[in-house]
Amino acid sequence: MAFDFKTYQEILHQLNGAATLVAVSKTKPHTDIMEAYASGVRDFGENYVQELLEKQPILPQDIRWHFIGHLQSNKVKYIAPFVHLIHGVDKLGLLDEIQKQALKNQRTISVLIQVHVASEETKYGFSPREAIEIFTQLDKSRYSQITFCGIMAMATFTNDQSQLQREFSAAKEVFDSLSKVMGNDWQTLSMGMSSDWNLAVAAGSTLVRLGSILFGSRN
Ligand SMILES: *Cc1c(COP(=O)(O)O)cnc(C)c1O
């Protein structure tokens, strides 16, 4: 299976415009991406800079590339010319670098703040308390080239529905509480993957990141 058009259509139907679907194409060849593109998909997510840099030049230029992985400051310069949305801002230092590279490229770069709501230790992001504290106080005028669009969160890898619900609600609370101070572009709550997207949408997600459900499992 390369791209599962039928499932894609079914999910779009269920989303009914409530959330943007980003097709997560990491590890998948550009031929799979072209199949999805031919079906109308324009938003794609990648989480390795090197892989994104190999794909971006040879694929249609109207693709909106979402960087959904952990981003190191020294790699920002490579994706700054074209990236549509950086999902995983997890340190203030990263913002400084994004500001610098956006200026160099004479563009504005949209970002999401990553909030850690999962019980696993390994996932990146600010704790809900930190996120609220830091971004309420942040001097946004330092970041003239950055558009703060919202929050990204990943839930724990579990089947426990009530735990997933709690985690998604925690992210939604941070999103809502910061919306008062972050301005009009604060519209995106990126949460939900192949296994939990419907719970995420029920909890208020406005963007789901779907990989294996559309492209098949990864090796
Ligand atoms: C890989 C990945 C996804 C997609 O995962 P699936 O379970 O295949 O849908 C979503 N978000 C992030 C941050 C990822 O790294």
The ligand as an ORCA input file, in Angstrom:
! r2SCAN-3c Opt
* xyz 0 1
  C       5.496      9.953     13.060
  C       4.727     11.060     13.682
  C       3.338     11.177     13.479
  C       2.512     10.173     12.695
  O       2.446      8.967     13.373
  P       1.423      7.816     12.908
  O       1.172      7.051     14.148
  O       2.124      7.036     11.860
  O       0.199      8.495     12.400
  C       2.704     12.261     14.035
  N       3.371     13.186     14.750
  C       4.692     13.100     14.969
  C       5.362     14.158     15.771
  C       5.420     12.044     14.443
  O       6.736     11.965     14.673
*
